[in-house]
Amino acid sequence: MANVDPIDFNRMMQEIDIEEAIVVINSKTFTTAETMLNAKTVKKFIIDHYSVKYPDEKDHSKFVEAHMCAVSTNL
C-alpha cells in the first residue's frame, strides 16, 4: 500500500484472499505514522476476518503471525 486511504485499502483487499496471503511490512525504522497505520489496518483486517470464521477463538495472534511479517534495517 502506498498510502493510508481506506478506500484504496478496501479495493485492494477485495482482490486478495487473506487466507492465502502474506503481508510484508517494510520500513527502515518503523517510526513513520503512515507505515504503522497501514500495519495496524492490515492486522485489524486479519483479526476481523478470522473472528467471523472462528467466532469461538479468543486468541487471534496466531492468525496475525501466520499472515504478517516485518522487514527493517532497524535492529
C-alpha positions as a printed NumPy array, in Angstrom:
array([[  0.   ,   0.   ,   0.   ],
       [  1.407,   3.321,  -0.988],
       [ -0.886,   5.459,   1.164],
       [ -3.341,   5.313,   4.062],
       [ -6.5  ,   5.829,   2.007],
       [ -9.122,   3.412,   3.382],
       [-10.894,   3.257,   0.002],
       [ -7.679,   2.06 ,  -1.674],
       [ -7.194,  -0.456,   1.125],
       [-10.713,  -1.865,   0.769],
       [-10.347,  -2.133,  -3.026],
       [ -7.049,  -3.934,  -2.645],
       [ -8.364,  -6.372,  -0.053],
       [-11.291,  -7.316,  -2.305],
       [ -8.711,  -8.712,  -4.742],
       [ -6.791, -10.698,  -2.108],
       [ -7.638, -13.977,  -0.411],
       [ -6.27 , -13.151,   3.039],
       [ -6.093, -16.832,   3.918],
       [ -3.543, -17.294,   1.128],
       [ -1.674, -14.008,   1.633],
       [  1.5  , -12.969,   3.389],
       [  1.68 ,  -9.264,   4.22 ],
       [  5.185,  -7.834,   4.418],
       [  5.509,  -4.539,   6.267],
       [  8.722,  -2.876,   5.136],
       [ 10.192,   0.115,   6.951],
       [ 13.627,   1.445,   7.795],
       [ 12.736,   2.38 ,  11.367],
       [  9.037,   1.639,  11.998],
       [  8.563,   5.192,  13.213],
       [  6.584,   6.562,  10.252],
       [  2.951,   7.149,  11.184],
       [  1.64 ,   6.04 ,   7.786],
       [  3.563,   2.755,   7.918],
       [  2.278,   1.994,  11.381],
       [ -1.31 ,   2.908,  10.411],
       [ -1.148,   0.596,   7.389],
       [  0.249,  -2.217,   9.537],
       [ -2.496,  -1.752,  12.128],
       [ -5.143,  -1.635,   9.379],
       [ -3.966,  -4.931,   7.898],
       [ -3.73 ,  -6.507,  11.343],
       [ -7.319,  -5.458,  12.121],
       [ -8.479,  -6.823,   8.766],
       [ -6.892, -10.209,   9.528],
       [ -8.36 , -10.319,  13.035],
       [-11.811,  -9.304,  11.795],
       [-11.711, -11.961,   9.074],
       [-10.791, -14.775,  11.438],
       [-13.15 , -13.522,  14.154],
       [-16.017, -14.191,  11.766],
       [-14.625, -17.524,  10.592],
       [-13.756, -18.754,  14.103],
       [-16.069, -16.866,  16.486],
       [-15.15 , -19.021,  19.494],
       [-11.412, -18.375,  19.1  ],
       [-10.227, -15.897,  21.734],
       [ -6.575, -15.52 ,  20.693],
       [ -6.206, -14.243,  17.14 ],
       [ -2.454, -13.632,  17.381],
       [ -1.692, -16.939,  15.632],
       [ -3.587, -15.721,  12.569],
       [ -1.727, -12.423,  12.526],
       [  1.597, -14.249,  12.93 ],
       [  0.708, -16.565,  10.042],
       [ -0.063, -13.701,   7.659],
       [  2.186, -10.783,   8.615],
       [  5.919, -10.223,   8.805],
       [  8.167,  -7.188,   9.08 ],
       [ 11.379,  -6.204,   7.328],
       [ 13.595,  -3.448,   8.688],
       [ 17.168,  -2.242,   8.933],
       [ 16.393,  -1.117,  12.494],
       [ 17.914,  -3.699,  14.811]])
